[in-house]
């Protein structure tokens, strides 16, 4: 079964007295364990599509089925449950809670799942080990570098072992060295845990790591290609 199945998806937004069509008749399938990017310039529709896949928005027409759920048919409560239980998000701005420790930031998604404290601790420390930050557990975001903050964000996204991680320009605020470290970390998590990663990006550094590239242009799929890595 496909993890993601998008059928004839169109997304329109009100604009003045008319409307703007951000996505036009999109059809894609994404299977488990893929490492795929939605690639395109600003305004191509990649972030809009990522938001729909993450149940943060809904199609105007057509269908987006994610983990067996038709996004447009979910109630607000069902959408929140899908995000809480099965999806991980990584954003370019980190979105960390500045007054809380690294441990507390990573633990936050587990609090929503109401897991026992001992189980939470084991899962948080495991996630911090994945990103090489066990020694920073008691630090707070203002004490960290940009690269470390993004690694915390990855740990937070991965701590519940989601089936799908959606990453919107995750390296936009990082230098080249940190970008490659972040991407190698996500590549390893994809390989070791078989987690599906879907990126929205126009960053050449990210594009170089992808195993499948879906190019969007003016709201349409322009090209969809699989990359063979040695």
C-alpha positions as CSV (number, residue, x, y, z in Angstrom):
1,X,0.0,0.0,0.0
2,X,1.2,3.5,-0.8
3,X,1.9,5.8,2.1
4,X,0.6,8.8,0.1
5,X,-1.8,8.7,-2.9
6,X,-2.7,12.0,-4.5
7,X,-5.4,12.0,-7.1
8,X,-6.4,14.9,-9.4
9,X,-5.7,17.3,-6.6
10,X,-6.4,21.0,-7.1
11,X,-6.0,23.8,-4.5
12,X,-7.5,27.2,-4.9
13,X,-7.2,30.3,-2.6
14,X,-9.4,33.4,-2.6
15,X,-7.6,36.4,-4.1
16,X,-9.4,39.7,-4.3
17,X,-12.7,39.1,-6.1
18,X,-11.4,36.0,-7.7
19,X,-9.2,33.1,-6.8
20,X,-5.6,31.8,-7.3
21,X,-5.0,28.2,-8.2
22,X,-1.9,27.1,-6.4
23,X,-2.1,23.4,-7.4
24,X,-3.5,22.0,-10.7
25,X,-4.5,18.4,-11.1
26,X,-1.7,16.8,-9.1
27,X,-1.3,13.0,-9.3
28,X,1.5,11.3,-7.3
29,X,2.1,8.2,-5.2
30,X,4.8,7.8,-2.5
31,X,5.7,4.5,-0.9
32,X,7.1,3.6,2.5
33,X,10.8,4.4,3.0
34,X,11.1,6.9,0.1
35,X,13.4,9.9,0.4
36,X,11.7,12.3,-2.0
37,X,11.6,16.1,-2.7
38,X,9.0,18.4,-4.0
39,X,11.2,20.8,-5.9
40,X,10.4,24.2,-7.4
41,X,10.9,27.9,-7.2
42,X,8.9,30.1,-4.8
43,X,5.2,30.0,-5.8
44,X,5.4,26.7,-7.6
45,X,3.1,25.0,-5.1
46,X,5.5,22.8,-3.2
47,X,4.8,24.1,0.3
48,X,1.0,24.1,-0.4
49,X,1.2,20.4,-1.4
50,X,3.4,19.6,1.7
51,X,0.8,21.4,4.0
52,X,-2.0,19.3,2.5
53,X,0.0,16.1,3.0
54,X,0.5,17.1,6.6
55,X,-3.3,17.7,7.1
56,X,-2.6,21.4,7.7
57,X,-4.8,22.3,4.7
58,X,-7.3,20.5,2.5
59,X,-7.7,20.1,-1.3
60,X,-10.3,22.2,-3.1
61,X,-10.8,19.3,-5.6
62,X,-9.5,15.8,-5.9
63,X,-8.1,13.7,-3.0
64,X,-5.0,13.3,-0.9
65,X,-4.8,10.0,0.9
66,X,-2.1,9.9,3.6
67,X,-1.7,6.7,5.7
68,X,-5.1,5.6,4.5
69,X,-6.8,8.8,5.5
70,X,-8.5,11.1,3.0
71,X,-7.3,14.5,4.2
72,X,-10.3,16.4,2.9
73,X,-12.7,14.1,4.7
74,X,-11.1,14.4,8.2
75,X,-12.6,16.5,10.9
76,X,-10.3,19.0,12.7
77,X,-10.0,16.5,15.6
78,X,-9.1,13.6,13.3
79,X,-6.5,15.8,11.5
80,X,-4.9,16.7,14.8
81,X,-4.8,13.0,15.8
82,X,-3.1,12.0,12.5
83,X,-0.4,14.7,13.0
84,X,0.0,13.8,16.7
85,X,0.3,10.0,16.2
86,X,1.8,9.5,12.7
87,X,3.5,12.6,11.3
88,X,6.7,14.5,12.0
89,X,7.4,18.0,10.9
90,X,10.7,19.8,10.4
91,X,10.6,23.6,9.5
92,X,13.3,26.0,8.4
93,X,12.7,28.1,11.5
94,X,13.2,25.2,14.1
95,X,10.2,26.3,16.1
96,X,11.8,25.3,19.4
97,X,10.4,26.5,22.8
98,X,13.2,28.9,23.9
99,X,12.6,28.7,27.7
100,X,12.6,24.9,27.7
101,X,15.6,22.5,27.6
102,X,16.5,20.4,24.6
103,X,15.1,17.4,26.5
104,X,11.8,19.1,27.1
105,X,11.5,20.2,23.5
106,X,12.0,16.7,22.2
107,X,9.7,15.3,24.9
108,X,6.8,17.6,23.9
109,X,5.2,15.3,21.2
110,X,5.3,12.4,23.7
111,X,3.4,14.4,26.3
112,X,0.6,14.8,23.8
113,X,0.5,11.0,23.5
114,X,0.3,10.6,27.3
115,X,3.0,8.0,27.5
116,X,4.5,7.0,30.9
117,X,7.5,9.0,32.1
118,X,10.0,6.1,31.9
119,X,9.0,5.3,28.4
120,X,9.2,9.0,27.4
121,X,12.7,9.3,28.9
122,X,14.0,6.2,26.9
123,X,12.5,7.6,23.7
124,X,13.8,11.1,24.1
125,X,17.4,9.9,24.9
126,X,17.2,7.6,21.9
127,X,16.2,10.4,19.6
128,X,18.9,12.7,21.0
129,X,21.4,9.9,20.4
130,X,20.3,9.6,16.7
131,X,21.2,13.3,16.2
132,X,24.3,13.3,18.4
133,X,23.0,15.6,21.1
134,X,22.7,13.5,24.3
135,X,25.3,15.9,25.9
136,X,23.0,18.9,25.2
137,X,19.9,17.5,26.9
138,X,19.9,20.1,29.6
139,X,20.8,23.0,27.4
140,X,18.3,25.6,26.1
141,X,18.0,26.6,22.4
142,X,19.7,30.1,23.0
143,X,22.8,28.2,24.0
144,X,22.9,26.2,20.8
145,X,24.2,26.8,17.3
146,X,21.8,26.9,14.3
147,X,22.9,23.4,13.3
148,X,22.3,22.1,16.8
149,X,18.8,23.7,16.9
150,X,17.9,22.0,13.7
151,X,19.2,18.6,15.0
152,X,16.9,19.1,18.0
153,X,14.1,19.8,15.6
154,X,14.8,16.5,13.8
155,X,14.9,14.6,17.1
156,X,11.6,16.2,18.1
157,X,10.1,15.1,14.7
158,X,11.5,11.6,15.0
159,X,11.0,10.9,18.7
160,X,7.6,9.1,18.2
161,X,9.0,7.2,15.2
162,X,6.5,8.6,12.8
163,X,5.7,6.9,9.5
164,X,6.1,10.1,7.6
165,X,8.3,13.2,8.1
166,X,7.6,16.4,6.2
167,X,10.4,18.8,5.9
168,X,9.9,22.4,4.6
169,X,13.3,23.9,3.5
170,X,15.0,22.4,6.5
171,X,18.5,23.7,5.6
172,X,17.4,27.2,4.6
173,X,19.0,28.9,7.7
174,X,22.2,26.8,7.8
175,X,25.6,27.0,6.2
176,X,26.9,24.3,3.9
177,X,28.7,22.2,6.5
178,X,25.7,22.1,8.9
179,X,23.4,21.5,6.0
180,X,25.3,18.4,4.9
181,X,25.4,17.1,8.6
182,X,21.6,17.6,8.9
183,X,21.0,15.8,5.6
184,X,23.3,12.9,6.4
185,X,21.4,12.6,9.7
186,X,18.0,12.4,8.0
187,X,19.4,10.0,5.3
188,X,20.6,7.7,8.1
189,X,17.2,7.8,9.9
190,X,15.5,7.0,6.6
191,X,17.8,4.1,6.0
192,X,17.8,2.7,9.6
193,X,14.2,3.3,10.5
194,X,12.6,3.1,7.0
195,X,10.9,6.4,7.7
196,X,9.5,8.2,4.7
197,X,10.8,11.7,4.2
198,X,9.2,14.3,1.9
199,X,10.9,17.6,1.4
200,X,9.8,20.9,0.0
201,X,12.9,22.6,-1.3
202,X,14.8,24.5,-3.9
203,X,18.1,24.1,-2.1
204,X,20.7,22.3,-4.3
205,X,22.3,20.8,-1.2
206,X,19.1,19.0,-0.4
207,X,18.4,18.0,-3.9
208,X,21.7,16.2,-4.1
209,X,20.6,13.8,-1.4
210,X,17.2,12.9,-2.8
211,X,16.4,9.6,-4.3
212,X,13.4,10.9,-6.1
213,X,12.7,14.4,-7.4
214,X,9.2,15.7,-8.2
215,X,9.6,19.0,-9.9
216,X,6.7,21.5,-9.7
217,X,6.2,24.5,-11.9
218,X,3.2,26.9,-11.7
219,X,1.2,24.4,-9.6
220,X,1.7,21.4,-11.9
221,X,4.1,18.5,-11.9
222,X,6.7,19.2,-14.5
223,X,8.9,16.1,-14.0
224,X,9.1,13.1,-11.7
225,X,12.4,11.2,-11.7
226,X,14.0,8.5,-9.6
227,X,17.7,9.0,-8.9
228,X,20.0,6.0,-8.7
229,X,22.6,6.5,-5.9
230,X,25.7,4.4,-5.9
